[in-house]
């Protein structure tokens, strides 16, 4: 219990972080699910369930460290009384540090308490540690290396399990509307119950399609090979998992989620082969406490955008850069975020770094005239006078502004 209280105290303490404050996000979610094989066994039992969850998340950016603390309670109720109720409490702490603009170091700690009212032997509590390192090869490509250490304890049976994982992933954006990821991992699980030890390797591929500013479709496929070396029949499984999720922003602050999951497990022990399909629909209510700035900025990024503006007003361009980098990470499609980051970089004479930010702002919003001005200034400082003239000529064709014409004449003369 001390772990959960520690994480809650961290979350509440972040509300008083001097000079930075925190974004506090409560949430309330409700949904329904149909599952054609609840137990994931050869003899399938289908049924419906409803779920209700509530939580509180605190987000904070302190210098180069961004961290979140969250507490969440979920209850699932089955229409089949034989399955009773399932309660799950989660306490999560995540910290990320950016030692450079290309690298991110992070660690997560997740404490879970799972209670099954019908089958007590399924109840457990766990602690999962998840450090990782991410390196951006370019503005659109990143690689990730992650490890995991999960400890589970089942009080009613006395079983203790230690699972360790090593994984790697590649992420790439194709323009603003399509992102893909490829990942692989190796896991080993040790149990004090004979026969439950296993090793596994998995490959996963996924994509996220941004259908509009308010809708996205996520598709993931994974194939996992699992071996149980101490099983009586030397059991080996091949598990295929397909997940498709549609997300839609409704009237603020409501979100809609539709999820389809299909699992197929083929085992050398016929008693453990099964197929399982489920479909669920849910609505989430996620308001925020604090002011937001900038139309089109996502709610989670709004707080940091506002803090970046405060830093810019104080001429603290180093701090403004840190805030706006976080905004760009959270709201990649915001022209305001890219423009403000470009401005903060330009004020520090980082013209090579600010140039792509202004270009991105223009690509997202071709009518953003101030971005053309600053981009041309950056190009001149980089010694690309000809390109700067081309940019200003395009701006003059768009606006017919005499100030742009006069600026062109000054540069050319």
Rosetta blueprint (number, residue, H / E / L):
1 X L
2 X H
3 X H
4 X H
5 X H
6 X H
7 X H
8 X H
9 X H
10 X H
11 X H
12 X H
13 X H
14 X H
15 X H
16 X H
17 X L
18 X L
19 X L
20 X L
21 X L
22 X L
23 X E
24 X E
25 X E
26 X E
27 X E
28 X E
29 X E
30 X E
31 X E
32 X E
33 X E
34 X E
35 X E
36 X L
37 X L
38 X L
39 X L
40 X L
41 X L
42 X L
43 X L
44 X L
45 X L
46 X L
47 X E
48 X E
49 X E
50 X E
51 X E
52 X E
53 X E
54 X E
55 X E
56 X E
57 X E
58 X E
59 X E
60 X E
61 X E
62 X E
63 X L
64 X L
65 X E
66 X E
67 X E
68 X E
69 X E
70 X E
71 X E
72 X E
73 X E
74 X E
75 X E
76 X E
77 X E
78 X E
79 X L
80 X L
81 X H
82 X H
83 X H
84 X L
85 X E
86 X E
87 X E
88 X E
89 X E
90 X E
91 X E
92 X E
93 X E
94 X E
95 X E
96 X E
97 X E
98 X L
99 X L
100 X L
101 X L
102 X L
103 X E
104 X E
105 X E
106 X E
107 X E
108 X E
109 X E
110 X E
111 X E
112 X E
113 X E
114 X E
115 X E
116 X E
117 X L
118 X L
119 X L
120 X H
121 X H
122 X H
123 X L
124 X E
125 X E
126 X E
127 X E
128 X E
129 X E
130 X L
131 X L
132 X E
133 X E
134 X E
135 X E
136 X E
137 X L
138 X L
139 X L
140 X L
141 X E
142 X E
143 X E
144 X E
145 X E
146 X E
147 X E
148 X E
149 X E
150 X E
151 X E
152 X E
153 X E
154 X E
155 X L
156 X L
157 X L
158 X L
159 X E
160 X E
161 X E
162 X E
163 X E
164 X E
165 X E
166 X E
167 X E
168 X E
169 X E
170 X E
171 X E
172 X E
173 X E
174 X E
175 X L
176 X L
177 X L
178 X E
179 X E
180 X E
181 X E
182 X E
183 X E
184 X E
185 X E
186 X E
187 X E
188 X E
189 X E
190 X E
191 X E
192 X L
193 X L
194 X L
195 X L
196 X L
197 X L
198 X E
199 X E
200 X E
201 X E
202 X E
203 X E
204 X E
205 X E
206 X E
207 X E
208 X E
209 X E
210 X E
211 X L
212 X L
213 X L
214 X L
215 X E
216 X E
217 X E
218 X E
219 X E
220 X E
221 X E
222 X E
223 X E
224 X E
225 X E
226 X E
227 X E
228 X L
229 X L
230 X L
231 X L
232 X L
233 X L
234 X L
235 X L
236 X E
237 X E
238 X E
239 X E
240 X E
241 X E
242 X E
243 X E
244 X E
245 X E
246 X E
247 X E
248 X E
249 X E
250 X L
251 X L
252 X L
253 X L
254 X E
255 X E
256 X E
257 X E
258 X E
259 X E
260 X E
261 X E
262 X E
263 X E
264 X E
265 X E
266 X E
267 X E
268 X L
269 X L
270 X H
271 X H
272 X H
273 X L
274 X E
275 X E
276 X E
277 X E
278 X E
279 X E
280 X E
281 X E
282 X E
283 X E
284 X E
285 X E
286 X L
287 X L
288 X L
289 X E
290 X L
291 X L
292 X L
293 X L
294 X L
295 X L
296 X L
297 X L
298 X L
299 X H
300 X H
301 X H
302 X H
303 X H
304 X H
305 X H
306 X H
307 X H
308 X H
309 X H
310 X H
311 X H
312 X H
313 X H
314 X L
315 X L
316 X L
317 X H
318 X H
319 X H
320 X H
321 X H
322 X H
323 X H
324 X H
325 X H
326 X H
327 X H
328 X H
329 X H
330 X H
331 X L
332 X L
333 X L
334 X L
335 X H
336 X H
337 X H
338 X H
339 X H
340 X H
341 X H
342 X H
343 X H
344 X H
345 X H
346 X H
347 X H
348 X L
349 X L
350 X L
351 X H
352 X H
353 X H
354 X H
355 X H
356 X H
357 X H
358 X H
359 X H
360 X H
361 X H
362 X H
363 X H
364 X H
365 X L
366 X L
367 X L
368 X L
369 X H
370 X H
371 X H
372 X H
373 X H
374 X H
375 X H
376 X H
377 X H
378 X H
379 X H
380 X H
381 X H
382 X L
383 X L
384 X L
385 X H
386 X H
387 X H
388 X H
389 X H
390 X H
391 X H
392 X H
393 X H
394 X H
395 X H
396 X H
397 X H
398 X H
399 X H
400 X L
401 X L
402 X H
403 X H
404 X H
405 X H
406 X H
407 X H
408 X H
409 X H
410 X H
411 X H
412 X H
413 X L
